[in-house]
Structures are given as C-alpha cells and as structure tokens.
C-alpha cells in the first residue's frame, strides 16, 4: 500500500483520484487544492509519493510544477508525478532535471481515464522509476525526425518505450520479443545516435534519451 498526497484545484478530480487509488489498495493521506497546502501535507503526512496538477491557484499557470520542484529540493528522494492538461515538453524536461534520487513522472490528465495505466504510473514513480507520457515522447520524436531516420521501425518503437521509462523487461513484454533482442536494439540505438553508453539505471537512461530528443 502506498501513502499518496495529491493536489488538484478540481474537487471532482481529486475525489475521483482518491477513489481510484483506494480501489487499488492505496491510501490518500492528503487531498488538497493548492501548492501551499500540498507543501504542508508533505511535511505533516510524509507520503510515499506525490501526485499534483501542473496548474493550480492563484494564477493557474505552473504553480503545481514549481511546487513539485520545490518538494524535490526540500525532500530529496520524494517521488513526484505531475499531471497536465496539455502537452508541454518543457515541463517534463524541468521535472527530470530535478532528479537525483526518487522517481519522477509527467502524464497528461487524459491518461487518468485508463485507471490501470494511471495507477501503474503512480506505482512505478513511487518505486523510483521515470514515467513520461507517450504523447510527449511522440512530440519529441517528431521534432528530431532527421537523425532518427537512421533507426529501423522496431528501434524507433524501442526508443519511444525507453523514453516513457519502460525497463528492458517491460519493453520485451510489450513488443513480444526476447530480453536479448531488446538489449541488441538498445545497443544499436545508442550507437546510431552517438549517445553515451547506457547504464543499468533506468532513470539515467530516460534522462539521456530525453536529452537527445530535446536537442
């Protein structure tokens, strides 16, 4: 069971997330509507993971993102999953730049509609992983179209899943190929794109891939 603190200015969404997480056996220890309340809740309740909207009062721009970054500075290792209504690759980049330890994630709110996928993302972030929304990854891939022509279609699929924070084992299951095949694809990707050799640290691997995609 995870202890979750969540923040969103929409009461309906907050209550919906509370219900979803409870259904999967997790406890929401705080459900608040603004960034200061979230900061107080983290101190008071010491959650295992934070889930926060990007846009919150008073300006409804990026208070939630800045709250997430502040929480990671003030509570090293605290896993944070940020939800956004719109695709904004800079938000994903800023969040990943805050990493040192502890999981981070950036998902579009539409992803919450698939409750299993949403809860899986919360659990992966709480476990120290990186979760980046597939639509954000697709946008980054489109921006780096020319260099990616060196990759085969299968290698592009593997690269997209790597950027989403998927482990080798997860990529193997999703593409129905062997672990050895995934390893060969990843080695080819890093060689063709002149990326530094990837370590076994999935978090560092995601940062490397996203740094490349962002140019």
RAFEN-V130572 format. One line per field, one symbol per residue. ss: DSSP state (H for helix, E for strand, - for the rest). phi: phi as a letter, one per 30 degrees, with the letter a starting at -180 (. if undefined). psi: psi as a letter, one per 40 degrees, with the letter a starting at -180 (. if undefined). A space follows every 50 residues. Layout:
ss->???
phi->???
psi->???
//
This chain:
ss->--EEEEE---HHHHHHHHHHHHH---EEEEEE-EHHHHHHHHHHH---EE EEE---E-----HHHHHHHHHHHH----EEEEEE----HHHHHHHHH--- ---EEEEEHHHHH-HHHHHHHHHHHH---EEE-HHHHHHHHHH---HHHH --HHHHHHHHHHH----HHHHHHHH---HHHHHHHHHHHHHH-------- -HHHHHHHHHHHH--
phi->.ccccbbadddddedddedddddciccddabbcadeddddddddchddac bbddcbecchcbedddddddddddbejddbcccbdbdbdddddddddddb bidbabbddedddcdddddededddddjccbceedddddddddcdddddd ddedddddddddddjddedddeddchbdddddedddddddddchddeddd deddddddddddddi
psi->hihhhihhehdddddddddddddeeihhehhieiddddddddddegidih hiidhiidefcfddddddddddddghehhhhhiidihgdddddddddeid iiiiihiidddddgddddddddddddeeihhhhddddddddddfdddeee iidddddddddddeehidddddddefiiddddddddddddddefiihhae hdddddddddddde.
//
